[in-house]
């Protein structure tokens, strides 16, 4: 559709005249509104003054009931040509005077409508007593007539100013704009026609912005010439690169083809593809697989194509059959690659196929030789079987020795059980005299058999301490022996976990207080009653807390308990942990913790007493109660033992 073109001068003139007209029009309207409001205000002030004077002048005649004087005073107020009418009410009479169409004063018999008039009403008073009312009406029509004349004058002035402005602007713009622009236009035409190389914008009348425009245009044309030369060079390089790539693609021995992603039609083929398929690229381009291959092959090709475009991934097809025109059916190894556009959408599909038919034939020949090799292997196998018969005899001898070893292992197991039973029996026999020694030593230390000197009390205290230590060792040996001999009985009853923890803490509290350690507990609110062996749970806790106090020189020992949900087993569990700030353990020593009679070989055994049975007993008791135990420790910072038991 063609568009109407206007010159720059016309547009500039229209814009400036329009702006000037709007400004003058706005000024004229403002002045008109201002003058109208001013004159109306003066008219209203005039009405107010006349109404006040008339009310004052009517007071005496109304008081004296002099109606003729009232009429004279009312008619005298019409000396002001803007007064339209007066209505006075006094002594039960209505005095009406108004102007008719010829603007003469006439007598009215009733009050008239005040549409388009200004009205002021006053009370007629004498000695502060109201004796009547008077209304005065004034018309603004004479003012509005004058204002209309003013408006016509302003409009005429604006019109003549616009004419003068249009003429002045045209002459000015023609001189300072149109002439230089015409020169620039002729230069632009010369450049666009290809004849602007080395040409400059000649002429006079270029000032200010136009001079800068001329300089900028000349620079721009020079830059465009340079860019055009660069583009020509780049285009030539691109043509050379494209020809080089085409040469490479055409000389690749494998078949290369390109399909449009929308309808999977061929858009590019190399020479190797033409030779393999037996069709010229003129026949191939614009066609799809169904135009050249059997339906089953075409279905397979199209399915793989859609898979590549859908997944936007390279698909490697190790083997696929391809029916050719002149070479029969060939076996191909094909890779299909999606070509994406700037939006990440599949635009083309690139296929690279290698004919591996000869390789497949060679592999088949290799299989034949492999079969022959298998025959040779069978012959050697017969020989090996004869050798194997000799080995069988050796294996039977080994089996006989294994049976003898198993019988010896049974005897060792029985001996271990007898050892545990012996230890349990001997422990009972040893505890009886030890209890007597501890009891009698306590009686002597209490002074019940006579006073003791300091040295005697010291020696007896050492005897009692050694006896208590020996009793603890015997109890540990007895416990581990019972566990290994299967003689420990588990008695499951309901008890409060909180009370067991508090009892264990009370038992170990003196030892902790003696070392100046803080012994704290944190028991969750939901930890309550559980069904298990209370004595064994308390034994586990006392052992763990006692160990924590033993190996902690400063800081605290903290017992925590909470209710947890089993991850692997169904049901609820209680998790109890004993943490200390003691010496801790090295990672390589963690595996020795639960081995009976085993202690960490760090030189600490000379400072801390023990048989190495406490943790072993704790671990086995936790296992017997259906729970698990784990250890966390950091050398020099402390350890944390945690065991988990089922609530029921």
C-alpha positions in Angstrom: 0.0 0.0 0.0 1.5 3.4 -1.1 1.9 6.0 1.6 1.7 9.8 1.1 5.2 11.4 1.5 5.6 14.9 2.9 8.8 17.0 2.8 10.7 17.8 6.0 9.9 21.5 5.6 6.2 20.8 5.4 6.3 18.6 8.5 8.4 21.1 10.5 6.1 24.0 9.5 3.0 22.0 10.4 4.6 21.1 13.7 5.7 24.7 14.6 2.4 26.3 13.4 0.4 23.7 15.3 2.4 24.3 18.5 2.2 28.1 18.1 -1.6 28.0 17.4 -2.1 25.8 20.4 -0.1 28.2 22.6 -1.9 31.2 21.3 -5.2 29.4 21.5 -4.4 28.4 25.1 -3.5 32.1 25.9 -6.7 33.4 24.2 -8.9 30.9 26.0 -7.2 31.7 29.3 -7.6 35.4 28.7 -11.2 35.0 27.7 -12.0 32.9 30.8 -10.1 35.4 33.0 -11.9 38.5 31.5 -15.3 36.8 31.7 -14.8 35.9 35.3 -13.5 39.4 36.1 -16.5 41.1 34.5 -19.0 38.8 36.0 -17.4 39.4 39.4 -17.7 43.2 38.9 -21.3 42.7 37.8 -22.2 40.7 40.9 -20.5 43.4 43.1 -22.5 46.0 41.3 -25.7 44.0 42.0 -24.8 43.7 45.7 -24.2 47.4 46.1 -27.5 48.3 44.2 -29.5 45.8 46.2 -28.1 47.2 49.5 -28.9 50.8 48.4 -32.4 49.9 47.3 -33.2 48.1 50.6 -32.0 51.1 52.5 -33.9 53.6 50.3 -37.2 51.6 50.6 -37.2 51.4 54.4 -38.9 54.8 55.1 -41.6 54.7 52.4 -42.5 51.1 53.4 -42.7 52.2 57.1 -45.0 55.0 56.1 -47.1 52.8 53.7 -46.2 55.2 50.9 -46.6 52.8 47.9 -46.2 55.5 45.3 -42.8 56.5 46.8 -41.8 52.8 46.8 -42.6 52.6 43.1 -40.6 55.7 42.3 -37.5 54.5 44.2 -37.7 51.1 42.5 -37.9 52.7 39.0 -35.0 55.0 39.9 -32.8 51.9 40.5 -33.2 51.0 36.7 -30.8 53.8 35.8 -28.2 51.0 35.7 -28.8 49.4 32.2 -27.8 45.9 33.5 -30.7 45.8 36.0 -33.4 43.5 34.6 -36.0 43.6 37.3 -37.0 44.3 41.0 -39.5 42.6 43.2 -40.4 44.2 46.6 -42.8 42.8 49.2 -44.0 45.0 52.0 -47.3 45.8 53.8 -49.0 42.9 52.1 -48.3 44.4 48.6 -46.0 43.1 45.8 -44.2 45.8 43.7 -42.8 44.3 40.4 -40.8 46.2 37.8 -39.0 44.6 34.9 -37.8 45.2 31.3 -39.6 44.1 28.2 -38.1 42.9 24.9 -37.4 46.6 23.9 -35.6 47.0 27.3 -38.3 49.4 28.6 -39.3 49.4 32.3 -42.8 47.9 32.7 -45.0 47.0 35.7 -45.4 43.3 36.4 -48.1 41.6 38.3 -46.2 38.6 39.7 -42.6 37.4 40.3 -40.8 36.2 37.1 -38.3 33.3 36.6 -34.7 34.1 37.2 -33.1 31.8 34.6 -29.9 33.2 33.2 -30.0 36.2 35.7 -28.0 37.1 38.8 -30.2 37.6 41.9 -29.7 39.3 45.2 -32.4 39.4 47.9 -32.4 41.9 50.9 -34.6 42.5 53.9 -36.1 45.9 54.3 -35.4 46.9 58.0 -36.0 49.9 60.1 -34.8 50.1 63.7 -33.6 46.5 63.4 -37.1 45.4 62.5 -37.9 43.6 59.2 -40.7 45.3 57.4 -40.4 43.6 53.9 -38.1 42.1 51.3 -36.7 43.2 48.0 -35.1 41.1 45.1 -33.0 42.6 42.4 -32.2 40.8 39.1 -29.3 41.8 36.9 -28.5 40.3 33.4 -25.0 39.4 32.1 -26.0 39.5 28.4 -24.3 42.8 27.6 -21.0 41.5 29.2 -21.3 38.2 27.1 -21.9 40.2 23.9 -18.6 42.1 24.6 -16.8 38.9 25.4 -17.9 37.4 22.0 -16.4 40.3 20.2 -13.2 39.8 22.2 -13.1 36.1 21.2 -13.6 36.9 17.5 -10.7 39.5 17.8 -8.4 37.0 19.4 -9.2 34.3 16.8 -8.5 36.8 14.0 -5.2 37.8 15.6 -4.1 34.1 15.9 -5.1 33.4 12.3 -3.0 36.3 10.9 -0.1 35.4 13.2 -0.2 31.8 11.8 -0.2 33.1 8.2 2.8 35.3 8.9 4.6 32.5 10.8 4.0 30.0 8.0 5.4 32.3 5.4 8.4 33.2 7.6 9.1 29.6 8.4 8.9 28.5 4.8 11.4 31.1 3.7 13.7 30.4 6.6 13.6 26.6 6.3 14.0 26.7 2.6 17.2 28.6 3.0 18.8 26.8 6.0 17.4 23.2 5.6 15.9 22.4 2.2 18.9 23.5 0.1 21.5 21.5 2.2 19.1 18.5 2.3 18.7 18.5 -1.5 22.5 18.4 -1.8 22.6 15.5 0.7 19.8 13.8 -1.2 21.7 14.0 -4.5 24.8 12.6 -2.8 22.7 9.7 -1.3 21.3 8.9 -4.8 24.9 8.9 -6.2 26.1 6.5 -3.5 23.1 4.2 -3.8 23.7 3.9 -7.6 27.3 2.8 -6.9 29.0 6.0 -8.0 29.7 7.5 -4.6 33.2 6.1 -4.1 35.6 9.0 -3.4 32.8 11.6 -3.8 32.1 14.2 -1.0 29.2 16.4 -0.3 29.9 19.8 -1.9 28.0 23.0 -1.4 27.4 25.9 0.9 24.7 26.6 3.5 25.7 23.8 5.9 25.6 25.2 9.5 25.5 23.6 12.9 23.7 20.2 13.0 23.6 20.0 9.2 27.4 20.4 9.0 27.8 17.7 11.6 25.3 15.6 9.6 27.2 16.0 6.4 30.5 15.0 8.2 28.7 12.0 9.8 27.2 10.9 6.5 30.6 11.1 4.7 32.2 9.1 7.6 29.3 6.6 7.5 29.7 6.1 3.7 33.4 5.6 4.1 32.8 3.0 6.9 30.2 1.3 4.8 32.6 1.0 1.9 35.2 -0.5 4.2 32.6 -2.9 5.7 31.4 -3.8 2.3 34.9 -4.7 1.3 35.2 -6.8 4.5 31.9 -8.5 3.7 33.1 -9.2 0.2 36.3 -10.7 1.6 34.4 -12.7 4.2 31.9 -13.9 1.6 34.7 -15.1 -0.6 36.3 -16.9 2.4 32.9 -18.5 3.2 32.6 -19.6 -0.4 36.0 -21.1 -0.2 35.3 -22.9 3.1 32.0 -24.2 1.8 33.7 -25.6 -1.3 36.4 -27.1 0.9 33.8 -28.7 3.2 31.8 -29.9 0.2 35.0 -31.5 -1.3 35.7 -33.3 2.0 32.1 -34.5 2.3 32.1 -35.7 -1.3 35.3 -37.6 -0.9 34.5 -39.3 2.4 34.3 -43.1 1.5 31.2 -43.6 3.8 27.7 -42.6 2.9 26.6 -39.2 4.3 23.0 -38.0 4.1 20.9 -35.2 5.5 17.2 -35.3 6.2 14.7 -32.5 7.0 13.3 -33.0 10.5 9.8 -32.2 9.5 9.0 -34.9 7.0 12.3 -36.9 7.0 13.0 -36.3 3.3 16.5 -36.3 1.9 18.0 -32.8 1.4 21.7 -33.8 0.9 23.7 -36.8 -0.3 27.4 -37.3 -1.0 29.0 -39.1 -3.9 29.6 -42.3 -1.8 25.9 -42.5 -1.0 25.0 -42.2 -4.7 27.5 -45.0 -5.6 26.2 -47.3 -2.8 22.5 -46.9 -3.4 22.8 -46.8 -7.2 20.7 -43.6 -7.5 21.7 -40.1 -8.5 21.2 -37.3 -6.0 18.7 -35.8 -8.3 16.5 -38.9 -7.8 17.2 -39.0 -4.1 16.6 -35.4 -3.0 13.1 -34.6 -1.8 12.3 -38.4 -1.4 12.0 -40.5 1.7 13.0 -44.1 2.7 9.8 -45.6 1.4 10.7 -44.5 -2.2 13.8 -46.6 -2.4 13.9 -49.4 0.3 11.6 -52.4 1.2 8.9 -51.5 3.7 10.4 -53.4 6.6 13.8 -51.6 6.1 12.1 -48.2 5.6 10.0 -48.7 8.8 13.2 -49.5 10.8 15.0 -46.4 9.4 12.1 -44.1 10.1 11.7 -45.4 13.6 15.3 -44.7 14.4 15.1 -41.3 12.8 12.2 -40.3 15.0 14.0 -41.7 18.1 17.0 -39.4 17.3 14.8 -36.3 16.8 12.7 -37.1 19.9 15.6 -37.7 22.3 17.9 -35.1 20.6 20.8 -37.6 21.1 23.2 -39.5 18.9 22.0 -43.0 18.1 24.6 -45.7 17.1 23.2 -48.6 15.1 26.0 -51.3 15.0 24.3 -53.3 12.2 21.4 -52.6 9.8 20.4 -54.1 6.5 20.3 -51.8 3.4 18.9 -52.9 0.1 20.8 -51.2 -2.8 19.9 -51.0 -6.5 23.1 -52.6 -7.9 25.0 -54.2 -5.0 22.1 -56.1 -3.4 21.7 -56.1 0.4 24.5 -54.6 2.3 25.3 -54.5 6.1 25.8 -51.0 7.4 27.1 -49.4 10.6 25.2 -46.1 11.0 25.3 -43.2 13.4 22.4 -40.7 13.3 22.9 -37.2 14.8 20.3 -34.5 15.4 21.1 -31.0 14.1 19.5 -28.4 16.4 18.7 -24.8 15.6 19.2 -21.7 17.8 16.0 -22.5 19.8 17.3 -26.0 20.6 14.8 -27.7 18.3 15.7 -30.5 15.8 16.0 -29.0 12.3 17.9 -31.7 10.4 19.0 -35.3 10.9 22.6 -36.2 9.8 23.4 -39.8 8.9 26.9 -41.3 8.6 26.9 -44.9 7.3 29.8 -47.3 6.8 29.5 -50.4 4.7 30.7 -53.3 6.9 29.6 -56.1 4.6 33.2 -57.3 3.9 34.1 -57.1 7.5 31.1 -59.3 8.4 32.1 -61.9 5.8 35.6 -61.9 7.3 34.2 -62.4 10.8 32.2 -65.4 9.5 35.4 -66.9 8.1 37.0 -66.3 11.5 34.1 -68.2 13.1 34.8 -71.2 10.9 38.5 -71.2 11.9 37.3 -70.8 15.5 35.1 -73.9 15.2 38.2 -75.9 14.0 40.1 -74.6 16.9 37.3 -75.9 19.2 38.0 -79.4 17.8 41.6 -79.1 18.7 40.6 -77.9 22.1 38.4 -81.0 22.6 41.4 -83.3 21.8 43.4 -81.5 24.4 40.5 -81.7 26.8 40.6 -85.5 26.7 44.2 -85.4 27.6 43.4 -83.0 30.5 40.6 -85.3 31.7 43.1 -88.1 32.1 45.3 -85.7 34.1 42.2 -84.7 36.1 41.6 -88.3 37.2 45.0 -88.2 38.8 44.1 -84.9 40.6 40.8 -86.4 41.9 42.8 -88.9 44.0 44.7 -86.0 45.4 41.5 -84.1 46.2 40.1 -87.2 48.0 43.1 -87.2 50.2 42.6 -83.5 50.9 38.9 -84.1 51.8 39.9 -86.8 54.2 42.3 -84.4 56.0 39.5 -81.8 56.0 37.1 -84.3 57.8 39.8 -85.0 60.4 40.3 -81.2 60.8 36.5 -80.7 61.3 36.4 -83.4 64.0 39.3 -81.7 65.7 37.4 -78.4 65.5 34.4 -80.1 67.2 36.6 -81.3 70.0 38.1 -77.8 70.3 34.6 -76.3 70.6 33.7 -78.8 73.3 36.8 -78.0 75.1 36.0 -74.3 74.9 32.5 -75.0 76.3 34.1 -77.0 79.1 36.5 -74.2 79.8 33.6 -71.7 80.1 31.8 -74.1 82.4 34.9 -74.5 84.5 35.4 -70.8 84.7 31.9 -70.3 85.8 32.2 -73.0 88.5 35.6 -71.6 89.7 34.3 -68.1 89.8 31.5 -69.2 92.2 34.0 -70.9 94.4 36.3 -67.9 94.4 33.6 -65.3 95.3 32.7 -67.0 98.6 36.1 -66.5 100.3 36.4 -63.1 98.7 33.1 -61.9 100.2 34.3 -63.1 103.5 37.5 -61.2 103.2 35.7 -58.0 102.1 33.2 -58.4 105.0 35.7 -59.0 107.8 38.0 -56.3 106.5 35.1 -53.9 106.6 34.3 -54.9 110.2 38.0 -54.4 111.3 38.1 -51.0 109.5 35.0 -49.9 111.4 36.8 -50.6 114.7 34.5 -53.2 115.8 37.4 -55.5 116.8 39.5 -52.8 118.4 41.2 -49.6 117.5 43.7 -49.4 114.5 46.6 -47.1 114.0 46.9 -45.2 110.7 49.3 -47.7 109.0 47.0 -50.6 109.9 43.9 -48.8 108.5 45.8 -47.9 105.3 47.0 -51.5 104.7 43.5 -52.9 105.4 41.9 -50.4 103.1 44.3 -51.6 100.4 43.3 -55.2 101.1 39.6 -54.3 100.8 40.1 -52.4 97.6 42.1 -55.2 96.0 39.5 -57.7 97.1 36.7 -55.6 95.6 38.7 -55.3 92.4 39.3 -59.0 92.3 35.6 -59.6 92.9 34.7 -57.3 90.0 37.1 -59.3 87.8 35.6 -62.6 88.9 32.1 -61.2 88.2 33.2 -60.2 84.7 34.8 -63.6 84.0 31.6 -65.3 85.4 29.4 -63.2 83.1 31.4 -63.8 79.9 31.6 -67.5 80.8 27.9 -67.7 81.3 27.2 -65.9 78.0 29.6 -68.1 76.0 28.2 -71.2 77.7 24.6 -70.2 77.0 23.7 -70.1 80.7 22.4 -66.5 80.8 18.7 -66.3 81.4 16.8 -63.2 80.1 13.8 -62.2 82.2 11.6 -59.8 80.3 9.3 -57.6 82.5 7.9 -54.1 82.3 9.9 -51.3 83.9 10.5 -47.6 83.6 13.6 -46.7 81.5 14.0 -43.3 83.3 14.3 -45.0 86.7 17.0 -47.5 85.4 19.1 -44.6 84.0 18.8 -42.6 87.3 19.8 -45.7 89.3 22.8 -46.3 87.1 23.9 -42.7 87.5 23.5 -42.8 91.3 25.7 -45.9 91.4 28.6 -44.2 89.5 28.1 -40.7 91.0 30.6 -41.1 93.9 33.4 -42.1 91.4 32.5 -39.1 89.2 32.4 -36.7 92.1 35.8 -38.0 93.3 37.3 -37.0 89.9 35.4 -33.7 89.8 33.4 -34.7 86.7 30.0 -33.5 85.7 27.5 -36.4 85.4 24.4 -35.3 83.4 21.4 -36.9 81.7 19.0 -35.8 79.0 15.9 -38.1 78.8 13.2 -37.3 76.2 9.7 -36.8 77.5 8.4 -39.8 75.4 10.8 -42.3 76.9 8.8 -44.4 79.4 8.0 -48.0 80.0 9.7 -50.8 78.1 9.6 -54.7 78.3 13.1 -56.2 78.7 15.5 -57.5 81.4 15.9 -54.6 83.8 19.0 -56.0 85.6 20.8 -56.5 82.3 19.9 -53.1 81.0 21.2 -51.5 84.2 24.3 -53.6 84.0 25.0 -52.4 80.5 24.5 -48.8 81.6 26.7 -49.1 84.7 29.5 -50.6 82.7 29.3 -47.9 80.0 29.1 -45.0 82.4 31.8 -46.5 84.7 34.1 -46.8 81.6 33.3 -43.2 80.6 34.2 -41.9 84.1 37.3 -44.1 84.2 38.8 -42.7 81.0 37.8 -39.0 81.6 40.0 -36.8 83.6 38.1 -33.5 83.1 34.9 -32.3 81.6 31.6 -34.3 81.7 29.9 -37.6 81.1 26.4 -37.3 79.6 23.7 -40.0 79.3 20.9 -39.3 76.8 17.8 -41.4 75.9 15.2 -40.9 73.2 12.5 -42.9 71.5 13.1 -43.8 67.8 11.4 -45.7 65.0 13.2 -48.8 63.6 14.3 -48.3 60.0 14.7 -52.0 59.1 12.6 -53.7 61.8 9.0 -52.7 62.6 8.2 -51.3 66.0 9.5 -48.6 68.4 13.0 -48.6 70.1 14.7 -46.7 72.8 18.1 -45.3 72.0 20.5 -44.7 75.0 23.9 -43.0 74.5 26.8 -42.4 76.9 29.2 -39.6 75.8 32.3 -38.4 77.5 35.1 -35.8 77.0 37.9 -38.3 77.8 40.9 -39.6 75.9 39.0 -41.1 73.0 40.3 -43.7 70.6 42.2 -44.0 67.3 40.4 -45.4 64.3 42.8 -48.4 64.1 41.9 -49.4 67.7 38.1 -49.4 67.2 38.0 -53.0 66.0 39.4 -54.4 69.3 36.7 -52.9 71.5 34.4 -55.9 71.8 37.0 -58.7 71.8 37.1 -60.6 75.2 40.3 -60.0 77.3 41.5 -57.4 74.7 42.6 -53.9 75.6 43.9 -51.1 73.4 47.7 -51.3 73.4 48.5 -47.6 74.0 50.4 -47.9 77.2 47.2 -46.9 79.1 46.8 -50.4 80.6 49.4 -49.3 83.2 47.2 -46.4 84.3 43.7 -48.0 84.0 42.8 -51.3 85.6 40.5 -53.8 83.8 40.3 -57.2 82.2 39.0 -56.0 78.8 35.7 -57.9 79.4 33.3 -55.0 80.1 32.6 -53.8 76.6 32.5 -57.4 75.4 29.9 -58.3 78.0 27.9 -55.1 77.1 27.9 -55.9 73.4 26.8 -59.5 73.9 24.0 -58.5 76.4 22.7 -55.9 73.9 22.7 -58.5 71.2 20.8 -61.0 73.5 18.2 -58.3 74.3 17.6 -57.9 70.5 19.4 -54.6 70.1 22.5 -53.1 68.5 25.5 -51.0 69.7 27.7 -48.6 67.8 30.7 -46.4 68.8 31.8 -43.0 67.8 35.2 -41.7 69.0 37.8 -39.1 68.2 41.3 -39.3 69.6 41.9 -36.7 72.3 38.3 -35.5 72.3 36.1 -38.3 73.7 33.9 -41.2 72.8 30.2 -41.9 72.5 28.7 -45.4 73.0 25.1 -45.8 71.7 22.9 -48.9 72.1 19.3 -49.4 70.8 16.8 -51.8 72.4 13.3 -52.7 71.3 10.6 -51.3 73.6 8.7 -54.6 73.6 
